Amino acid sequence: MVRPRPAVEALPAYRPGRNPADLARETGVERAVKLASNEVAFPPLPAVVEALAAAAAETNRYPDNGALVLTDALARRYDVHPAQVVTGCGAVMLCQQLAQSFNDPGTSIAFAWRSFEMYPLLAQVAGACSIQVPLVPGRPGGPADTHDLEALAAAVDEGTRVVFVCNPNNPTGTAVRRPELERFLDAVPEHALVVLDEAYREFVTDPDVPDGLELMRGRPNVAVLRTFSKAWGLAGLRVGYLVAEDPAVADAVRRTHVPFSVSMLAQAAAVAALASEDEVRRRCAAVTDERERLTGSLRERGFDVSDSQANFVWLPTGERTAELAAALESRAVITRPFAGDGIRVTVGTPEEDDLFLTALDEVRAGVPVL
Ligand SMILES: Cc1ncc(COP(=O)(O)O)c(C=O)c1O
């Protein structure tokens, strides 16, 4: 009998998220509300739809394996050399490429926990050890929701090749500020690559939360990871990018890419999205205004909600998490529970968020599902 590698056997089996159309049918509502994956609720940008239609006519051909037009557009946008930029089939594949490019079996990847759920899994696939440094309360008496960068720097040892700092952190939404991040980057030894995972950067409104691309300058062991899936509205197309201070880091990541994995449609859409940045900014402002309203509404209901700098909020519901998420789901609201810990709720439209709040009120009041 063929056997997968033990590390692969030990991975959790893939469990698809709840499909909103199925749930709507089951619960007898017109439309289920999906607040589980941190997408934006806006439809694709008009320029994206146009670019997709034009590119569709070319799809009998392979895409540009080097994504040259997109890479150049990103380099111009962020004022870096194209050799510093790598595109990937979603930021998540770039995470995997980072592990493949830098981690021999037995080396380690360090990150805070809880953070982006893929970090421990990709370490496992690479045969690397995970060094997980617990989050700490961001304010006295609050939930453990914030990076402890001093402890993370102290946890890096001679076997550590990659350190992920998810800023803002998924799923807690908190962000670390400039002085502590600078101190951290100064403290991490040069043999460890610090990857600032800024998948949610565009939703940051706190001026003291630094732009990783600025902090990266002059630090050859720092790279910044971003995605078109969230603010730019291209989650279904799968495209992300890494910008590294040292072109040799970008080159190493490029070497482990799966050929042609950034599709022609994804490349065309990302170029069109970049050219629509003003509209993207307006959309992000609407999301962050709604984030403040949702946060306030949850706090009024007694939830200890952290200050989020992303397009989601975190409810530290502890042991009640699974039960509460299931009860919301029975009211056609899909959230993202992390059993025993908390529930991540994506900021939706005001109407979607009101449906979520109503469902939450009904669950807490013990109103039976009709
Ligand atoms: C922190 C973080 N990094 C990376 C990703 C990957 O994004 P994508 O693969 O859609 O570009 C996500 C997606 O949820 C994320 O939350």
The ligand as an ORCA input file, in Angstrom:
! r2SCAN-3c Opt
* xyz 0 1
  C      -2.563     36.772      7.107
  C      -2.843     36.164      5.802
  N      -1.830     35.942      4.965
  C      -2.019     35.403      3.771
  C      -3.275     35.063      3.345
  C      -3.416     34.425      2.015
  O      -4.176     35.155      1.138
  P      -4.327     34.721     -0.367
  O      -3.721     33.378     -0.531
  O      -5.788     34.728     -0.633
  O      -3.591     35.761     -1.144
  C      -4.371     35.258      4.166
  C      -5.711     34.866      3.753
  O      -6.643     34.752      4.471
  C      -4.140     35.836      5.440
  O      -5.151     36.047      6.288
*
